[in-house]
Amino acid sequence: MTALTIKQQKPADKKWLNEAGDLIPLDRISKSERLAEAKLSVLAKERLAFRTALEKHKKKCFDVALELYAAFLNENGGVNNKSKGKGNITRYNFDRSIKIEINVNEAIAFDEELLTLAKNKLDEILNDGLSSASDWLKTIIMDAFSTRDGRLDSKRILALLRHEENIPDTRYKEAMAFVRKAIRKPKSKQYFSLYVRDEKGDYVDVHLNFSNI
């Protein structure tokens, strides 16, 4: 996060700097504006302090998870291939009342222009008319390019590749070639979770998401 500095203006300053960079005499600043300056400055400073603490805690969480996984491998003669952000990790305390997880999200995106070329080839097949025996193909093609909240489902797009050997139409193979070229893999993201067992024996995710508290 970019370093941020909170400067609180106080009545002792006599003149306060406004958004335009003008110095405004204190007697022209309303009580509500003074209150907002005092309260929001304190709130912002607290928030930044929490953010710094959370960043340190996040690093500690991942460091501990990797340390525990390395210790587990050392005892069992395994090879650690997870320090480079590959694969998921799950570890427990002794009575399994605490569970931690690192989940890796391997995101998949597509080059839109190449994907459009693939869709055009598939549309040619559909426009030629399919026999009743090939109605299933029409369904998977239409489903693959249907959107949810304006976004394509990458799993459905990739599912088209599984049918390549079973469809003799050369245009389908050309379309799948475009799909393969269109695949982009942005940098994977790691997510840390910590769970604690409740009195019922269920694991409860201890969220640090502000909106879930």
C-alpha positions as CSV (number, residue, x, y, z in Angstrom):
1,M,0.0,0.0,0.0
2,T,1.2,3.5,-0.8
3,A,2.4,5.4,2.3
4,L,-0.3,7.8,3.5
5,T,0.1,10.6,6.0
6,I,-2.9,12.1,7.9
7,K,-2.5,15.7,8.9
8,Q,-5.0,16.9,11.4
9,Q,-5.8,20.6,11.5
10,K,-6.5,22.0,14.9
11,P,-8.0,25.3,16.4
12,A,-4.5,26.3,17.5
13,D,-3.6,26.7,13.8
14,K,-5.9,29.7,13.5
15,K,-6.1,29.2,9.7
16,W,-7.0,25.9,8.0
17,L,-6.0,24.8,4.5
18,N,-9.0,23.9,2.3
19,E,-9.2,21.6,-0.7
20,A,-8.2,24.4,-3.1
21,G,-5.1,25.2,-1.1
22,D,-6.5,28.4,0.3
23,L,-6.0,29.4,4.0
24,I,-9.3,29.9,5.7
25,P,-9.6,31.8,9.0
26,L,-10.8,29.6,11.9
27,D,-13.9,31.9,12.6
28,R,-15.2,31.1,9.1
29,I,-15.1,27.3,9.7
30,S,-18.3,25.9,11.1
31,K,-18.6,23.7,14.2
32,S,-19.6,20.7,12.1
33,E,-16.6,21.1,9.9
34,R,-14.3,21.3,13.0
35,L,-16.0,18.2,14.4
36,A,-15.5,16.3,11.1
37,E,-11.8,17.3,11.0
38,A,-11.2,16.0,14.5
39,K,-13.2,12.8,14.3
40,L,-12.2,11.7,10.7
41,S,-8.5,12.4,11.3
42,V,-8.5,10.1,14.4
43,L,-10.5,7.5,12.5
44,A,-8.2,7.6,9.5
45,K,-5.1,7.3,11.7
46,E,-6.6,4.3,13.6
47,R,-7.5,2.7,10.2
48,L,-4.0,3.0,8.9
49,A,-2.5,1.6,12.0
50,F,-4.9,-1.4,11.8
51,R,-3.9,-1.8,8.1
52,T,-0.2,-1.9,9.0
53,A,-0.9,-4.5,11.7
54,L,-3.0,-6.6,9.4
55,E,-0.2,-6.6,6.7
56,K,2.2,-7.8,9.3
57,H,-0.3,-10.5,10.5
58,K,-0.9,-11.6,7.0
59,K,2.8,-12.1,6.4
60,K,3.1,-14.0,9.7
61,C,0.2,-16.3,8.7
62,F,1.8,-17.4,5.5
63,D,5.3,-17.7,7.1
64,V,3.9,-20.0,9.8
65,A,1.9,-22.1,7.3
66,L,5.0,-22.6,5.2
67,E,7.1,-23.3,8.3
68,L,4.7,-26.0,9.5
69,Y,4.4,-27.6,6.1
70,A,8.2,-27.7,5.8
71,A,8.5,-29.3,9.2
72,F,5.9,-31.9,8.2
73,L,7.8,-32.7,5.0
74,N,11.1,-32.9,6.9
75,E,9.6,-35.6,9.2
76,N,8.1,-37.5,6.3
77,G,10.8,-37.2,3.6
78,G,8.8,-35.1,1.3
79,V,9.8,-32.4,-1.2
80,N,8.6,-28.8,-0.6
81,N,7.3,-27.4,-3.9
82,K,4.8,-24.9,-2.2
83,S,7.2,-22.1,-1.3
84,K,6.9,-20.8,-4.8
85,G,3.1,-20.3,-4.5
86,K,2.1,-23.6,-6.0
87,G,-0.5,-25.9,-4.4
88,N,-2.7,-25.7,-1.3
89,I,-1.7,-26.3,2.3
90,T,-3.8,-27.5,5.2
91,R,-2.4,-27.8,8.8
92,Y,-3.9,-28.5,12.2
93,N,-3.0,-28.0,15.8
94,F,-2.6,-31.2,18.0
95,D,-6.3,-31.7,18.8
96,R,-7.4,-30.3,15.4
97,S,-9.5,-27.6,17.1
98,I,-7.6,-25.1,14.9
99,K,-7.1,-25.4,11.1
100,I,-5.2,-23.2,8.7
101,E,-5.4,-23.3,5.0
102,I,-3.5,-21.7,2.1
103,N,-5.5,-21.9,-1.1
104,V,-4.0,-20.9,-4.4
105,N,-6.3,-19.4,-7.0
106,E,-4.9,-20.1,-10.5
107,A,-6.8,-17.5,-12.4
108,I,-7.5,-18.0,-16.1
109,A,-8.3,-15.1,-18.5
110,F,-8.7,-15.0,-22.3
111,D,-7.6,-12.8,-25.1
112,E,-10.9,-11.4,-26.2
113,E,-9.9,-11.0,-29.9
114,L,-8.8,-14.6,-30.2
115,L,-11.8,-15.8,-28.3
116,T,-14.0,-13.9,-30.8
117,L,-12.3,-15.7,-33.7
118,A,-13.0,-19.0,-32.0
119,K,-16.7,-18.1,-31.5
120,N,-17.0,-17.1,-35.1
121,K,-15.8,-20.5,-36.2
122,L,-18.3,-22.2,-33.9
123,D,-21.1,-20.0,-35.1
124,E,-20.4,-21.2,-38.7
125,I,-21.0,-24.7,-37.5
126,L,-24.2,-23.7,-35.8
127,N,-25.5,-21.7,-38.7
128,D,-25.0,-24.7,-41.0
129,G,-27.7,-26.5,-39.0
130,L,-27.1,-29.4,-36.7
131,S,-28.6,-32.9,-37.0
132,S,-30.7,-34.0,-34.0
133,A,-27.8,-36.2,-33.0
134,S,-25.6,-33.1,-32.6
135,D,-28.0,-31.0,-30.5
136,W,-25.8,-31.6,-27.5
137,L,-23.0,-29.7,-29.3
138,K,-25.3,-26.7,-29.9
139,T,-26.1,-26.7,-26.2
140,I,-22.5,-26.8,-24.9
141,I,-21.4,-24.1,-27.4
142,M,-24.2,-21.8,-26.4
143,D,-23.6,-22.4,-22.7
144,A,-19.9,-21.8,-23.1
145,F,-20.4,-18.3,-24.5
146,S,-23.3,-17.3,-22.2
147,T,-22.3,-14.7,-19.7
148,R,-23.0,-14.2,-16.0
149,D,-22.9,-10.6,-14.8
150,G,-21.3,-9.8,-18.1
151,R,-18.5,-12.3,-17.7
152,L,-17.7,-15.6,-19.5
153,D,-17.3,-18.7,-17.4
154,S,-13.7,-19.9,-18.0
155,K,-14.6,-23.5,-17.0
156,R,-17.3,-23.7,-19.7
157,I,-14.9,-22.3,-22.3
158,L,-12.2,-24.8,-21.5
159,A,-14.8,-27.6,-21.5
160,L,-15.1,-27.2,-25.2
161,L,-11.6,-28.5,-25.6
162,R,-12.7,-31.9,-24.3
163,H,-14.9,-32.6,-27.3
164,E,-12.3,-31.8,-29.9
165,E,-11.5,-35.5,-30.8
166,N,-15.2,-36.4,-31.1
167,I,-16.1,-33.7,-33.5
168,P,-14.8,-34.3,-37.1
169,D,-15.6,-30.8,-38.4
170,T,-12.3,-29.0,-39.1
171,R,-13.8,-25.7,-38.1
172,Y,-14.2,-27.0,-34.6
173,K,-10.5,-27.9,-34.4
174,E,-9.7,-24.4,-35.8
175,A,-11.9,-22.9,-33.1
176,M,-10.1,-24.9,-30.4
177,A,-6.8,-23.7,-31.7
178,F,-7.9,-20.2,-31.2
179,V,-9.2,-21.0,-27.7
180,R,-5.7,-22.4,-26.7
181,K,-4.0,-19.3,-28.1
182,A,-6.5,-17.1,-26.2
183,I,-5.7,-18.6,-22.8
184,R,-3.9,-16.2,-20.4
185,K,-2.8,-17.0,-16.9
186,P,-2.4,-14.0,-14.7
187,K,-0.3,-14.3,-11.6
188,S,-1.9,-16.7,-9.1
189,K,-3.2,-15.5,-5.8
190,Q,-2.8,-17.1,-2.4
191,Y,-5.6,-16.9,0.3
192,F,-5.0,-17.7,3.9
193,S,-7.9,-18.9,6.2
194,L,-8.0,-19.9,9.8
195,Y,-10.8,-21.9,11.3
196,V,-11.6,-22.7,15.0
197,R,-14.0,-25.5,16.0
198,D,-17.1,-24.4,17.8
199,E,-19.0,-26.3,20.5
200,K,-20.8,-28.4,17.8
201,G,-17.5,-29.5,16.3
202,D,-17.9,-27.4,13.1
203,Y,-15.0,-25.3,11.8
204,V,-15.8,-21.6,11.9
205,D,-13.8,-19.3,9.6
206,V,-12.3,-16.4,11.6
207,H,-12.8,-13.6,9.1
208,L,-10.7,-10.5,8.9
209,N,-12.9,-9.1,6.2
210,F,-14.3,-5.8,7.6
211,S,-17.7,-6.3,6.0
212,N,-18.1,-9.8,7.6
213,I,-17.4,-8.7,11.2
